[in-house]
Amino acid sequence: DTGVSQDPRHKITKRGQNVTFRCDPISEHNRLYWYRQTLGQGPEFLTYFQNEAQLEKSRLLSDRFSAERPKGSFSTLEIQRTEQGDSAMYLCASSLIPQETQYFGPGTRLLVL
Amino acid sequence: AQSVTQLGSHVSVSEGALVLLRCNYSSSVPPYLFWYVQYPNQGLQLLLKYTSAATLVKGINGFEAEFKKSETSFHLTKPSAHMSDAAEYFCAVSDPDKVIFGPGTSLSVIP
């Protein structure tokens, strides 16, 4: 069990560019979650998957955001036409079953210039 | 929707003193409750969780929390603070399949 991993750990981009983040959950975990955390705040829920199905999306997830989990294993989160307000830490978590403990990855810190 | 409040965005204690971090939740049904810790530039690590088995929950690193339904509280305590406890602490509640986090409390430990 190697834990949840995220790539890249840091990303600096210019406003208007597209970025994609990857999350590899703990193997055999069916649930995968994405959160966003801005400085001085708690993580805010964005979306989650049960295997490959995206079951819920937050209102925070604008049309510029898209997440996929094509084979029920790793997941990607893409942000199109980035804005400075997208600068945040993007956290991924996984759990074996609903309401079980969510295990978090180290996060991807995004800075939009 | 569920919500979590944490009283005090910043708490300072002396090394060896009692740590008390406050958390209140809003829930119409008994929830699952969590405390997570976050060290700088790292992800979140679970300290402990309440799942209705016992009202006093013991976690890692000497932390424990008590669930009080009448007060809708889940305060985190540790009898004796250590320098390594300095971090950001988040209380969270299940809703029901996702987790709703409080704003966090930054704990400083003074030598």
Interface residues (C-beta under 8 A of the other chain):
Chain A: V4 R31 Y33 Y35 G40 Q41 G42 P43 E44 F45 Y48 L55 E56 L91 A93 P98 Q99 T101 Q102 Y103 F104 G105 P106 G107 R109
Chain B: V4 S9 Y32 F34 Y36 N41 Q42 G43 L44 Q45 L46 K49 F90 A92 S94 P96 D97 K98 V99 I100 F101 G102 P103 G104
